Amino acid sequence: HGQAREKTLYQRFCLVFQQLAYHSAKSTVVIFLAFAMATAFFGWKAVEDVEQRRNHLLTGIFAVGLGCVALEDLLHMDKSSVMLVCAGIMWTVLAVSDHPEDSSAGMKKLDHQLEDGVEEVGKILLFLLPAMGLCETIDHLNGFAVVAHAVKW
């Protein structure tokens, strides 16, 4: 009976530790992303104007997002929503760092970056949507079953 009680205490400890790690990780991610967004909104020029610092901040935002995607099962966070939030924050930091409200050169630079970004996203979507449609059609017609059977054979 003593071993069963010790096992139960150990299981409770593991459950409490897991919940603590889960909430700590989520809180850390939210705080970091909120800090990054505040940097963009409140115009923290120490980060925005120094290209190396801005690049470090953008890299950090991406790394946090990628970490959340990798730990999706542990954190119970949807990877698409995490990456959309990270992309939005990264675009905001990048856009604000051009200071489009202060100069026409900043506005032109922002317009150029937005055009390039939208063009790249459009290229990816125009490639992926037909490819996904083709895969769905093949899957609907059990085309992959033939390939799976050939690989098993």
C-alpha positions in Angstrom: 0.0 0.0 0.0 3.0 2.3 0.7 4.3 1.9 -2.8 1.0 2.7 -4.4 0.8 5.9 -2.2 4.3 6.9 -3.3 3.4 6.3 -6.9 0.3 8.4 -6.6 2.3 11.3 -5.0 4.9 11.0 -7.7 2.2 11.1 -10.4 0.6 14.2 -8.7 4.0 15.8 -8.6 4.6 15.1 -12.3 1.2 16.5 -13.2 1.8 19.7 -11.2 5.2 20.1 -12.7 3.8 19.5 -16.2 1.1 22.1 -15.7 3.6 24.6 -14.2 5.9 24.1 -17.2 3.0 24.4 -19.6 1.7 27.7 -18.1 5.3 29.1 -17.8 6.1 28.4 -21.4 2.9 29.9 -22.6 3.3 33.0 -20.4 6.9 33.5 -21.6 5.8 33.3 -25.3 2.9 35.8 -24.7 5.2 38.2 -22.8 7.9 38.1 -25.4 5.5 38.7 -28.3 3.7 41.5 -26.4 7.1 43.1 -25.8 7.9 42.9 -29.5 4.5 44.4 -30.4 4.9 47.2 -27.8 8.3 47.9 -29.3 6.7 48.5 -32.7 3.7 50.5 -31.4 5.5 52.8 -29.0 8.4 53.5 -31.3 11.3 52.2 -29.3 13.9 53.8 -31.6 16.8 52.0 -29.9 15.6 48.8 -31.5 14.0 50.2 -34.6 16.7 52.4 -35.9 19.7 50.1 -35.4 19.4 47.5 -38.1 21.3 44.9 -36.2 19.1 45.2 -33.2 16.0 45.1 -35.3 17.2 42.0 -37.1 17.9 40.3 -33.7 14.4 41.2 -32.6 12.8 39.8 -35.8 15.0 36.6 -35.5 13.9 36.3 -31.9 10.2 36.6 -32.8 10.6 34.0 -35.5 12.5 31.6 -33.2 9.8 31.9 -30.5 7.2 31.2 -33.1 9.1 28.2 -34.4 9.6 26.9 -30.9 5.9 27.1 -30.3 5.2 25.2 -33.5 7.8 22.5 -32.4 6.2 22.2 -29.0 2.6 22.4 -30.2 1.5 19.2 -28.5 3.1 20.2 -25.2 1.8 23.8 -25.2 -1.6 23.0 -26.8 -1.2 26.0 -29.1 -2.4 26.0 -32.7 0.7 26.4 -35.0 -1.1 28.3 -37.7 -2.4 31.0 -35.3 1.0 31.3 -33.6 2.8 31.8 -36.9 0.1 34.3 -38.1 0.6 36.3 -34.9 4.4 36.2 -35.3 4.2 37.2 -38.9 1.9 40.1 -38.1 4.3 41.3 -35.3 7.3 40.9 -37.6 5.6 42.9 -40.4 4.6 45.6 -37.8 8.2 45.9 -36.5 9.6 46.1 -40.0 7.0 48.6 -41.2 7.4 50.9 -38.2 11.1 50.9 -38.4 10.9 52.6 -41.8 9.2 55.6 -40.2 6.7 56.1 -43.1 5.0 58.9 -41.2 8.2 61.0 -41.0 9.4 61.0 -44.6 8.5 60.2 -48.1 11.6 58.0 -48.4 10.3 55.9 -45.5 6.9 55.6 -47.2 8.5 54.5 -50.5 10.7 52.0 -48.7 7.6 50.6 -46.9 5.6 50.5 -50.1 8.5 48.6 -51.8 8.7 46.1 -48.9 5.0 45.5 -48.9 4.9 45.0 -52.7 7.7 42.5 -52.5 6.1 40.7 -49.6 2.7 40.5 -51.2 4.2 39.3 -54.4 6.2 36.5 -52.7 3.1 35.4 -50.8 1.1 35.5 -54.0 3.7 33.3 -55.8 3.6 30.8 -53.0 -0.2 30.7 -52.9 -0.5 30.4 -56.7 1.8 27.4 -56.5 0.3 25.7 -53.4 -3.4 26.0 -54.1 -3.4 24.0 -57.4 -0.9 21.5 -55.8 -3.2 21.0 -52.8 -6.2 20.7 -55.1 -4.3 18.0 -57.2 -3.4 16.1 -54.0 -6.9 16.2 -52.7 -8.2 14.9 -56.0 -5.7 12.1 -56.1 -6.5 11.2 -52.5 -10.3 11.3 -53.2 -9.8 8.8 -56.0 -7.5 6.6 -53.7 -4.5 7.3 -55.9 -2.2 7.3 -53.0 -3.4 3.8 -52.0 -1.7 2.5 -55.2 1.6 4.2 -54.3 1.3 3.0 -50.7 0.7 -0.6 -51.9 3.6 -0.4 -54.3 5.9 0.8 -51.5 4.8 -2.0 -49.1 5.2 -4.6 -51.8 
